[in-house]
Amino acid sequence: MATDTIQGADPIIVSPRREDKLSSIFGWELGLLVGLILIGFAAHAFNMFNAPSFKEDEGIYAAQSWSMLRQGTLSPYTYTYDHAPGGWILSSIWMALTGGPATFGGAILSGRMLVLLVHLASIPLVYRIGRKLGCEVWMAALATLIFSLSPLSLTYQRLFMLDNLMVFWLLLSINLLLDGWGRLSRHVLSGLTFGIAFLTKETAIFLLPAMLYIAFGQRWRHQGRFAVGAWVMTAFMTISWYPLFAALKGELLPAGQALFAVVSNDPGPHVSLFEAVKWQATRSGGGLFSLDNMFWQLVRGEWLRLDPILLIGGVAACGINLMRAKQDRRALATALLGLLPFVYLARGGIVFDFYFVLAIPLLALNIGSALSWIFSRSRGPLAAAVALILLIGSGLLWTGSGDAMALLAERPTEANREAVRWIKANIPSKSRIVARDDFWADLREPFRGPAFPNTHSHWKVGADPDVRDAVFHGDWRRIDYLLITPDMPEAFEASGNELVMTALENAHLVKRWKTGGNTVELWKVTNDRPLDAGILEKAHKHISEHFEKDGAFFEKDGSVTSEAQSYALLRSVWMDDRETFDRAWDWTRENLQRDDALLSWKWQNGRITDEASATDADTDTALALLMAGQQWEEDELVDEGTRMVSSIFEHEVAVVNGTPYITAGDWWETVDDAPINPSYFSPYAYRIFAEVDPDNDWGAVIDSGYSLLFEVTESVLGHDNSAGLPPDWIGIEPSTGKFVPIEMGEKDATDYGYDAARTWWRVAMDYSWSEDGRAASYLEQSGFLADEVERKGFVSSVYSHDGEVVERGPSMVGTAGAIAALGFHDRPKAERLFSAQVLGGLQGTTSEMFWTPRADLYAQEWGWFASAIYEDRLPNLWTDHD
Amino acid sequence: MSFQDYSAWALGVWSVLLAVQSAHSISLSLYAWEDESKRAASRIPEDFEPPKNSFTLLLPAKSEESVIADTIQRMVDLKYPRHLVQILVIIDSSDEGTIAVVSQKLDQLHSAKVNSVQLITFDDEPVTKPHGLNVGLRHASGEVVTIFDAEDEPHPDILNVVNTLMVREGAPVVQCGVQLMNYRDHWFSSLNVLEYFFWFKSRLHFHATRGMIPLGGNTAFMRKDLLERIGGWDDYCLTEDADLGIRISAYGATIRVAHDDRYVTREETPHSIGQFIKQRTRWDQGFLQVLKKGDWRRLPSRRQRTLALYTLAFPMLQALFMLYLPISIYTLFYWEVPILVAMLASLPLYMMLVQLLINIVGLHEFTSAHGLKPSVLTSIKLALVYLPYQWILAFAALRAYIRHLRGVNNWEKTHHTGAHRQTSATG
């Protein structure tokens, strides 16, 4: 020991060098440490991306890391001094080094990866601190194991929370200060890392008394008067960067009290560090003396349940260490470190469960230290045995609980990933989404699809004028989607978030994802803003890619129907897709068209399998040809369409008692009662047909069709009553002209099913193009569907004529019909149905999207027609062509 | 990025560089306090070997009528066998006043049967301290040569200390501590004193570990044969001591740095601010000369060369630092720069504050090492004059630079009054 100095005390905490021989760390202790790190890695890494479910705070820090990385600002919104920014500055650097926030599958996961590394780095720190504070080797190892394996640690130390990063810096600071060589530079570095701990989370300051005690006790002679000063000065200066930052921004003090008047030219209201600290300090958690404050609630309800050994054992160990503080000042330092977190936790202010993170390593160290003392005379086997029993006991206690399974086996965060994936694939990227904070960064980042730059935090929508007023203008209608969990409405209410609450009241559930006890919901706000999701384009493309071959659109059994071809032709005209139209029409003309210009309805394996015609397909094809001819100025197409129109009247219209009725096909004459499919009735088309085919009385066909529709819908058709739904099929007795039920295979042809649902769509089209009063009256009769949507949120695929459910599940054509009908007189229900069934029913990725059943061409077509009529994108191209 | 942005970021980078430089300088200042081994390496033996080496003490003087007689007596009184000590008082022949005083003193010593002191005058050009030393070297008979300035007050046992170190460790060169003492005399005294304190107590030891030492002007002991081999001093160098140190280092000879507060050679600060500026200008200009001469390039390792470059250019760095301070402050409060740049620009300010605090703590370390008691007022005064002192240093550095550019290389002599002796008498 040097003798040439003037100051007194020997270092009191760590004895010089003897316990910190660098050489020992390269021997078997190194092996021990590697083992401890591996155990910590296994325990903390296993299933860490899947559980526990994301906390919103993790999302906030992910968002702020993202903002540092992508925007170079501390927060994507106004930085409110909610916390000092050291934590997310670190994580943004981490993200930059690892290739962006998406590298580990999401910004929060990237943060969790960092937290894992920080935990592993903390393991040798806890061990070394334990050794330096007087723990025997095995007790230091025990403390380290408790630090890693405590259920409290496994639960909270996986989270991307500032506390976890702060604890690392704090441990590093303690370890540096307890330098066995008394190096002055270590005091400086310790002060620096303590400052960084503070800048990571301010609560580190609660450890200051213990740090000062150690710094004071760690004076060495050779350090002279520089010892404590070096620590204090460095720590203070590092910490001072936070208020300096605020001062430079003119945000140290509230508006009107600026310290640097020169800086804050704008005297308007602004955030301030002072106000933020005041707010944090006064957030009440039930008061210091209440046994029902947040601290005691957490002790009883959470912490004791998760790990009674660490909590009770740790506090008891602190007591033991305090008792022997007089003989061993290292014990006093240890006890101080263990107890000070409780000053913070039990202060009566606001406390969250994960705040306990700060106490975990320090209580573990106390346990190690106290046990070392207890077994100091009978060390070895007994100590090891007790340690082992402690560990196994706690392990058993915990693994028996559901908490362990939840952490190790369940996948709650999977729902978040699925939701992000789906949204990126199916929703326009400019949508204004108000989301839980844990979705924020992943939606803003172009990853698994485009970036969603209009994603906003519900907190900010509620409270930040820059978002609430500047972005949303205080108007809930400006919100397109809400991405939330079922518990959030309570939070909206608690935070007085009127805007989001109103939006939610006016929203419809689009989709729900559920995994591992976690539920995520996407709601579409009914806001009359165009959806513009690109559904029509994507579905149009998808159908051609997956069902078409050289202009033929195949059903899953390998057949081609005139109906499918007619749908393809109509779609192509409306999508202005000449190529697809030409392919489809060429194929149809060559393979299906008969000499009379009508189409045979079925083709398979290279030949016509049923020559008969189907009126709906002929009508749709003729309409498509006429509109195409106008749209693309091809007279030939108009001529071909006109030829079909005449032929339809000639072969597919039955004149009964002088009234012309549109029948189901040219085969009507071969059966007793003329078969009529009400869903073939296309008045909007007939009005155009009348123009090109003036020789035939198409007006009479419209009139007869409407009378028939009203009558068959109202009459009971052999049931006790009518639900007000059109039947799939009906017949006309040629002799009397009466409407009678007919046999169509095994099914009851009076059912409202896959055919009849289209009726609404066609009538709605007529209203849209002609505003015929009969169309309006007919659509208004769809109250049954409105009731069904009200009751179940969807419309079943098949009902009997009296309204009994025959097939409960929804069908795309049924949904399309209901959307068409309800869109006319009950828009919110139509939107609800559209959100949940059409938009929410979309499956697949950005490159491919479809409705279920995937192989069902009919479902794809009616998904398209439903979207088209909902988005009002079916113009009359005969009159309104370009 | 606009020009404004570029200049803002350039300012940020510049600030960081300055702060790093400053932090490095701080770490060198505190090197001795880092750990036990640092002090152990510079330890002075507690017991002495029997006298073995013979010494020649060179005592160059110019216009030192008032102190020279006392100093000669002090040299004569050093505790070492008188037959092993040769004292050479070296005076240029035009300085008749000092020659007269010395002759008178010699007569007095002769009558007391003390014959180890000789007066050597020279009249050839240049009339500089290094030239005088070279003249003295030619007359030296001791195995070890050392220099004391006319106002120096070495420890009576200093020759025993050096003899012991040379016998035990075989060191060819030993640099012992020099310390200004009169910390309360002038407004700049305390900071000037602390410069010596940190230099000899701490920084020099770092240089020793690197094997690159700019020797001090006195209390440096060198084997005569080594001195002759490397050609003595540079007649024209304003800081012949630093120059010699670098040449010895480049030659590969070990320099043992020994420091103990009890054994320091006591000196005084310049007695006026004008003198202070002249002295500092001479040093800074001398460093520039040495830098330009380029002997440091012959140092064997890159780390040594870097350290030499850093040390010799340091006065200029410091000047830049101080000139930058107003810019830093202006930036912080008035210039609309990105917040991060403003934060970075504050770093040098932080470092300056750290240096100030270190100086205040250092003042207490210094006074307690020498059994003095500083008043609270001294610390406050130190804080108040800290910045002006730094600007004086910066001014001297710039002045040196300008003189160097203009080729003005004459020696501005510092006057001595023996103020430290009064301090130690009352302190």
Interface residues (C-beta under 8 A of the other chain):
Chain A: M1 A2 D4 T5 I6 W181 G182 R183 L184 S185 W220 H222 Q223 G224 R225 F226 G229 A230 M233 M237 W241 L244 F245 L248 K249 F260 V262 V263
Chain B: S27 L30 W33 E34 D35 E36 K38 R39 A40 R43 D260 D261 L332 F333 Y334 I339 A342 M343 S346 Y350 L353 V354 L357 I358 V361 H364 E365 S368 A369
